[in-house]
Amino acid sequence: TLYVDCANLERYYITQADLTLPEQSLVTQSEKAKSISDVEAIRLCESEIKPDLSRPDTFDRGIMSTSVQRHKTTGNLTVRFPFKASNRLDMALSHDAKCVVSGPFTADVVITES
């Protein structure tokens, strides 16, 4: 597999099969990402975070501070939001989450204390 970045910032991944089957049209990474809604990206991010919390039932996302950014070249979505969750001592702690969603089932998550 190789990729081609075009002048309009669109990226195509091309496989050997794509070259041997010319009747198939190539799809850009940003077109592939359109199949993932902002809501789905946020839910995926939350589902990756909650299992790592001491008390996942106390997870409280800052809804008004949630943002989703779409990256045209890679097709990835970056989800950012603050959240609070309690530790085992029942102390509410503030965190910031950044998730890079690269497919409908894949998210890389970084959590920092705020």
ZADO-1210 file (C-alpha; in nm, 4 decimals, padded with zeros to 6 digits):
<atoms>
<atom x="00.0000" y="00.0000" z="00.0000" code="THR" pos="1"/>
<atom x="00.1203" y="00.3472" z="-00.0849" code="LEU" pos="2"/>
<atom x="-00.0399" y="00.6836" z="-00.0450" code="TYR" pos="3"/>
<atom x="-00.0622" y="00.9887" z="-00.2642" code="VAL" pos="4"/>
<atom x="-00.1148" y="01.3406" z="-00.1284" code="ASP" pos="5"/>
<atom x="-00.2722" y="01.5707" z="-00.3853" code="CYS" pos="6"/>
<atom x="-00.2320" y="01.9473" z="-00.4159" code="ALA" pos="7"/>
<atom x="-00.5845" y="01.9947" z="-00.2760" code="ASN" pos="8"/>
<atom x="-00.4694" y="01.8212" z="00.0474" code="LEU" pos="9"/>
<atom x="-00.6658" y="01.5034" z="-00.0269" code="GLU" pos="10"/>
<atom x="-00.4946" y="01.1690" z="00.0427" code="ARG" pos="11"/>
<atom x="-00.5502" y="00.8411" z="-00.1403" code="TYR" pos="12"/>
<atom x="-00.4231" y="00.5022" z="-00.0226" code="TYR" pos="13"/>
<atom x="-00.3563" y="00.2796" z="-00.3202" code="ILE" pos="14"/>
<atom x="-00.3064" y="-00.0972" z="-00.3125" code="THR" pos="15"/>
<atom x="-00.1905" y="-00.3370" z="-00.5811" code="GLN" pos="16"/>
<atom x="-00.5529" y="-00.4476" z="-00.6219" code="ALA" pos="17"/>
<atom x="-00.6551" y="-00.0871" z="-00.6966" code="ASP" pos="18"/>
<atom x="-00.4050" y="-00.0787" z="-00.9818" code="LEU" pos="19"/>
<atom x="-00.5241" y="-00.4061" z="-01.1333" code="THR" pos="20"/>
<atom x="-00.8963" y="-00.3214" z="-01.1124" code="LEU" pos="21"/>
<atom x="-00.9321" y="00.0079" z="-01.2997" code="PRO" pos="22"/>
<atom x="-01.3142" y="-00.0045" z="-01.2918" code="GLU" pos="23"/>
<atom x="-01.3052" y="00.0658" z="-00.9179" code="GLN" pos="24"/>
<atom x="-01.2908" y="00.4318" z="-00.8257" code="SER" pos="25"/>
<atom x="-01.0512" y="00.5437" z="-00.5562" code="LEU" pos="26"/>
<atom x="-01.1885" y="00.7051" z="-00.2409" code="VAL" pos="27"/>
<atom x="-01.0073" y="00.9783" z="-00.0482" code="THR" pos="28"/>
<atom x="-00.9400" y="00.9441" z="00.3226" code="GLN" pos="29"/>
<atom x="-01.1702" y="01.2394" z="00.3949" code="SER" pos="30"/>
<atom x="-01.4522" y="01.0674" z="00.2016" code="GLU" pos="31"/>
<atom x="-01.4008" y="00.7522" z="00.4079" code="LYS" pos="32"/>
<atom x="-01.4151" y="00.9585" z="00.7282" code="ALA" pos="33"/>
<atom x="-01.7563" y="01.0991" z="00.6318" code="LYS" pos="34"/>
<atom x="-01.9025" y="00.7627" z="00.7305" code="SER" pos="35"/>
<atom x="-01.8172" y="00.8459" z="01.0943" code="ILE" pos="36"/>
<atom x="-02.0430" y="01.1095" z="01.2488" code="SER" pos="37"/>
<atom x="-01.9258" y="01.3487" z="01.5188" code="ASP" pos="38"/>
<atom x="-02.1558" y="01.1749" z="01.7678" code="VAL" pos="39"/>
<atom x="-02.0084" y="00.8334" z="01.6804" code="GLU" pos="40"/>
<atom x="-01.6551" y="00.9692" z="01.7234" code="ALA" pos="41"/>
<atom x="-01.7434" y="01.1117" z="02.0671" code="ILE" pos="42"/>
<atom x="-01.9071" y="00.7850" z="02.1751" code="ARG" pos="43"/>
<atom x="-01.6061" y="00.5859" z="02.0576" code="LEU" pos="44"/>
<atom x="-01.3768" y="00.8141" z="02.2555" code="CYS" pos="45"/>
<atom x="-01.5903" y="00.7784" z="02.5678" code="GLU" pos="46"/>
<atom x="-01.6012" y="00.4002" z="02.5297" code="SER" pos="47"/>
<atom x="-01.2195" y="00.3905" z="02.5181" code="GLU" pos="48"/>
<atom x="-01.1863" y="00.6085" z="02.8304" code="ILE" pos="49"/>
<atom x="-01.4463" y="00.4653" z="03.0671" code="LYS" pos="50"/>
<atom x="-01.2950" y="00.1160" z="03.1147" code="PRO" pos="51"/>
<atom x="-00.9683" y="00.2747" z="03.2364" code="ASP" pos="52"/>
<atom x="-01.1373" y="00.4792" z="03.5093" code="LEU" pos="53"/>
<atom x="-01.1510" y="00.3668" z="03.8731" code="SER" pos="54"/>
<atom x="-01.5211" y="00.4501" z="03.8824" code="ARG" pos="55"/>
<atom x="-01.6554" y="00.4663" z="03.5247" code="PRO" pos="56"/>
<atom x="-02.0083" y="00.5322" z="03.6501" code="ASP" pos="57"/>
<atom x="-01.8956" y="00.8795" z="03.7665" code="THR" pos="58"/>
<atom x="-01.7738" y="00.9862" z="03.4191" code="PHE" pos="59"/>
<atom x="-01.9132" y="01.3326" z="03.3359" code="ASP" pos="60"/>
<atom x="-01.8113" y="01.4861" z="03.0022" code="ARG" pos="61"/>
<atom x="-01.8113" y="01.8642" z="02.9567" code="GLY" pos="62"/>
<atom x="-02.0713" y="01.8687" z="02.6800" code="ILE" pos="63"/>
<atom x="-02.0406" y="02.2397" z="02.5973" code="MET" pos="64"/>
<atom x="-01.6606" y="02.2135" z="02.5715" code="SER" pos="65"/>
<atom x="-01.6549" y="01.9105" z="02.3411" code="THR" pos="66"/>
<atom x="-01.5056" y="01.9624" z="01.9959" code="SER" pos="67"/>
<atom x="-01.4561" y="01.7428" z="01.6911" code="VAL" pos="68"/>
<atom x="-01.2071" y="01.8400" z="01.4220" code="GLN" pos="69"/>
<atom x="-01.1854" y="01.6632" z="01.0860" code="ARG" pos="70"/>
<atom x="-00.8475" y="01.6371" z="00.9154" code="HIS" pos="71"/>
<atom x="-00.8845" y="01.6521" z="00.5391" code="LYS" pos="72"/>
<atom x="-00.5567" y="01.4828" z="00.4445" code="THR" pos="73"/>
<atom x="-00.5590" y="01.1854" z="00.6809" code="THR" pos="74"/>
<atom x="-00.9344" y="01.1534" z="00.7234" code="GLY" pos="75"/>
<atom x="-00.8856" y="01.1293" z="01.1004" code="ASN" pos="76"/>
<atom x="-01.1107" y="01.3020" z="01.3513" code="LEU" pos="77"/>
<atom x="-00.9739" y="01.4599" z="01.6694" code="THR" pos="78"/>
<atom x="-01.2156" y="01.4699" z="01.9619" code="VAL" pos="79"/>
<atom x="-01.1323" y="01.6873" z="02.2644" code="ARG" pos="80"/>
<atom x="-01.3253" y="01.7385" z="02.5842" code="PHE" pos="81"/>
<atom x="-01.2834" y="01.7948" z="02.9568" code="PRO" pos="82"/>
<atom x="-01.4384" y="01.5454" z="03.1943" code="PHE" pos="83"/>
<atom x="-01.4664" y="01.4683" z="03.5626" code="LYS" pos="84"/>
<atom x="-01.4578" y="01.1269" z="03.7243" code="ALA" pos="85"/>
<atom x="-01.4213" y="01.0125" z="04.0809" code="SER" pos="86"/>
<atom x="-01.1348" y="00.8030" z="04.2080" code="ASN" pos="87"/>
<atom x="-01.1641" y="00.5174" z="04.4575" code="ARG" pos="88"/>
<atom x="-01.1721" y="00.7696" z="04.7438" code="LEU" pos="89"/>
<atom x="-01.4779" y="00.9342" z="04.5835" code="ASP" pos="90"/>
<atom x="-01.2849" y="01.2514" z="04.5015" code="MET" pos="91"/>
<atom x="-01.3945" y="01.4109" z="04.1726" code="ALA" pos="92"/>
<atom x="-01.0902" y="01.4748" z="03.9522" code="LEU" pos="93"/>
<atom x="-01.0775" y="01.6898" z="03.6377" code="SER" pos="94"/>
<atom x="-00.9192" y="01.5599" z="03.3192" code="HIS" pos="95"/>
<atom x="-00.8814" y="01.6540" z="02.9541" code="ASP" pos="96"/>
<atom x="-00.9233" y="01.3943" z="02.6824" code="ALA" pos="97"/>
<atom x="-00.7876" y="01.3959" z="02.3287" code="LYS" pos="98"/>
<atom x="-00.8852" y="01.1115" z="02.0986" code="CYS" pos="99"/>
<atom x="-00.7724" y="01.0584" z="01.7419" code="VAL" pos="100"/>
<atom x="-01.0326" y="00.8494" z="01.5622" code="VAL" pos="101"/>
<atom x="-00.8928" y="00.6790" z="01.2551" code="SER" pos="102"/>
<atom x="-01.1770" y="00.4401" z="01.1790" code="GLY" pos="103"/>
<atom x="-01.5201" y="00.3359" z="01.3028" code="PRO" pos="104"/>
<atom x="-01.3666" y="00.1146" z="01.5751" code="PHE" pos="105"/>
<atom x="-01.0252" y="00.2727" z="01.6382" code="THR" pos="106"/>
<atom x="-00.9319" y="00.5605" z="01.8668" code="ALA" pos="107"/>
<atom x="-00.5988" y="00.6572" z="02.0214" code="ASP" pos="108"/>
<atom x="-00.6650" y="00.8295" z="02.3542" code="VAL" pos="109"/>
<atom x="-00.4549" y="01.0648" z="02.5630" code="VAL" pos="110"/>
<atom x="-00.5844" y="01.1692" z="02.9050" code="ILE" pos="111"/>
<atom x="-00.4221" y="01.4440" z="03.1105" code="THR" pos="112"/>
<atom x="-00.5127" y="01.5812" z="03.4508" code="GLU" pos="113"/>
<atom x="-00.6331" y="01.9387" z="03.4429" code="SER" pos="114"/>
</atoms>
